[in-house]
């Protein structure tokens, strides 16, 4: 092996190690940072990665509609009160016209009691929040440090995926999440 090919192999290997690991054999479609405006400032709330089994057309709507295994992994950059996360999810469902209150409450309650925090992610630990859709079971599962919930129905999956790929106050985030499609 020449020095040049060794260096190229090393660089490629480091790039693969530095990129997010494939989630259960799913391919990453993109990553981004969710920010929140606080007065004149913008703060990083969480880093998010999206993975999918069967790649659809490169459009946000195609990702929402894709009835294939897929997943979000959220890594919080700071402690955030569970109530704020729950309210943000509820507001996002409303903005995207998903209104099944029973399913929404099952989903948001996985964040834990309102007074608790979703803690800042620590290296080596699982994501702060993982959201997986199992196409075979037609079920969406949310997992946090405080609990988990599995909600049935492709309709609910589409509601959840609309949070990041539908109507959102940070549309560029959805674009980043499909940048590798």
Secondary structure, 3 states (H helix, E strand, C coil): CCHHHHHHHHHHHHHHHHCCCCCCCCEEEEEEEEEEEECCEEEEEEEEEEEECCCCCCCHHHHHHCCCCEEEEEEECCCEEHHHHHHHHHHHHHHCCCCCHHHHHHHHHHHCCCCCEECCCCCCCCCCEEEEEECCCCEEEEEECCCEEEEECHHHHHHHHHHHHCCCCCHHHHHHHCCCC
